[in-house]
Amino acid sequence: MIDEDAFVKLQNYLDNFKATIAHPKDAEEIMEEIEFRVAEILQERLCNEMQSVNGAMVNIVIAQLGEPEGAREYEQTQYTPRRSRKRLYRDPDNRTIGGVCSGVAAFFDLDTTLVRIIFLVLLIFGGIGFWLYIILWIAVPAARTVAEKLEMRGEPATAENIKNAR
């Protein structure tokens, strides 16, 4: 449930953000990712099923996602975006087999080719590279959403970053 004032504020924010997207063909996909991120943030804030979303929660969402360029009509909160904590994910966009090497490379800020060579050397000299790769392939989740892909690189999942990730 969402309060009417909070709904109007959130809808205005989303409309203003949609207006800043340069390519209309990308707007639907970008807005879908932004709305998904809004839902994640609100879900984290809701204590129980009976609690409704209010204006303060919408202000927190806006502060975390950031305001669209040129729109400064929202209340400022104490939240300041910070560099997000990195998480290890498999990178399905830059994969050769399972995305393990590209995910490890993104996590440690290394060149993907270097990580692939290290795994190949471990495979040739001792065979541990094969088992390590299989274990990581099973244990490490793939980065499917834009927010997860940003988190994999240690970037905050703000609206601008989501828009620019496309």
N, C-alpha and C positions, 0 to 999 in steps of 0.2 A: 504494500500500500504506500502511496505517496501523497503528501499534502498538496493541495491545489497550488499554493504559492510556490512550493518547491518544484512542482511539475512545470509551472510556467517559467521559472528561472532556468531550470535545466533545459527546457525546450528552446528558450531564447539562446542559451549558450550553444547548443548543438546547431541551431539554425545559423548563428553568427559564424561558427566554425566552418560549417558547410559552405558558406559564402566565400571563405578564404581559399578554398581548394581551386587550384588553377585549372586543372583538367576535369571537366564535368564527367567524363567517362570513368574516372577513378573515384569520383565522389561517393558512389554507393558502397564500394568495397572499403574505402577508408572510413566512412561513417559507421559501417558495420563493426569494424575493429574498435573504433572509439566507443561505441555503445556497449560492446562487449567488455571493454576496460572499465567503463562507468559501472556496469553491473558487478564486476569483480570488486571494485572499491566499495560500493554500497553493501555488498554481501559481507565484506570484512567488518563493516561498521554496525550491522544489524545484530542485536543481541539475541532476539528471539523472533519467532514467526509473526507475533502480534504487533511488533514495533513498526511504526511507519517512518518513511523517509521524510525528513523535515528540511527546512532551509539551511540549517547549520551543516547537515550532511552534504547538501548540494554544494555549499561553499567549500567544503573539504575536497570534494571531487574536482571542482573547478581549480582549486589551488594545486592539487596534485597533477592534473592534466595540463595546466597552464592555460592562459587565455589566448584566444586566436589573435593574430596580429591585427592591430588597429582597433580592437574592441577592449575598452578598459572600464566597463560599466559595472563590474562585479565587485563585491566586497572583498577586501584583502583579508587573509587569515594569517596565522603564525606559521603555516607550513611553508618551508622553503625546499624546492626540489633539490635533491642531492644525487650523487652518483649512486646508481642502484647496485645492490650486492650481486656479484656475478654468480651464475649457477651453471653447472655443467649440463649441457644438452647435446644431443646429436644434431648435426646441422643437415637437414634434408635438402637444402638448397644448393649446397656445395659438396655433395657426396659423390664418392666413387662406388662404394659398396653399401655401407650402412650409415655413413655420416659421422662415424666415431672420430676419425682423424681430424676432420674439419671442425668438429665440436671441441675437441681437446685443444686444437690450435687457437680457436676463438677464446677459450677459457684462459689459456696461458699467454695470450697475445703473441703467438708464434706464427711463422709461415706454415701454411697447410702442407706444402711440399716437404718441408723439413720433418714434420711429424710423421708423414707417410714414409719417409725414408727411415726414420727411427723404428717404426713398426716393422718395416721390411727387414732391416738389419736384425732386429730381435727375432723375427721369424726364421731367418737364415741361420743365425748363430744361436741355437738353443731351443727354438720352437716356442718360446714363451710369448712371442708377439701374437701368434695365432690365438692362444687361449686368452690372453689379455684383451684382444680385440673382441672375441666372442663374448666374454664376460661383460665388457663395457657395452656392447651392442644390446645385450639383454637387460642390463641394470640401468642404463642411462636413457631417460626418455627423449624422444625427438621434440625439437622446438617447432610446434605447429602454429601457434598464434604469433602475431607480430610482437605482442608484449613479451612472449617467451624468447623470441629471437633477439629483442633488445636486451633482455635480462642476461642472455647468453654472452653478450658483448659488454655487459656492465653499464648499460645506458638506462636512464629512467624511462618508464613507459608513459611519457607525457603525450598529449595530443599532437604537438608539433613533431615529436620523434616518430610517432605512429604514421603521421601524414608523410614525412620525409622518407620513411622506410620503404615505401612503395616504389 
